[in-house]
């Protein structure tokens, strides 16, 4: 059985860092291999995990479309060609694999390719005990491209009033889009004090969150980002990694 963990939130709140840490802590606990899906067009989850993406699904999808249009795929169906191209874009590491979605739509109609894409990714995710989805800002990518149902929805926010209100709006949007999840976690990232804002607890109760996690601003993680270092370079005692590990421990127990 595959557990899907989707990370979302508004831009610039540290979604990719959280996605990377969740992936690494799952691995550290022996829950491997993990499939990491970078669904953000900016595609930076690979750097956080210390690997490099050569091709995104968006680019190979276009290659397959062009090849089929030019008659360069004789003897193979369009679906088989797209499946082959998607497999080529998978980055294989020791304890995890990563696939980057890349940019969304290009010129022309991609309806057929996107339908195949949903089917293929559904099959791919079923082969891993855990899948971690790093989404672009908002929830559209989750609904349009990958899966409609996830086991754990992780909404990341900063401690600002505006950021916390966005959590409530994303929760409403998820319901409107028919996105299903079993557990909801709110992560308030980059706290400047040890205490969560009062509004965080209020919104957590309002949306029925199962977890409310506060993560303080961490200079080690900030330095890693500034120097383009992977999260693997963090010290063993990094407090953010430890807090994420405690969260993963609770999920694994469920």
Protein Blocks (a to p, Z undefined) as FASTA:
>chain_A
ZZddddeddehiopmmmmmmmmmmmmmnopacdddddfbfklpmlmmnopacfbdfklmm
mmmmmmmmnopaghiafklmmmmmmmmmpccdfkbccddebjaddedjfklmmmmmmmmm
mmmmmmpfbdcddddehjklmmmmmmmbdfbdcddddfbfklmmmmmmmmmmmmmnopac
fbdcdddehiabfbdcfklmmmmmmnopabdcdddddfklmmmmmnopafklpcfklmkl
mmmmmmmmmmmmZZ
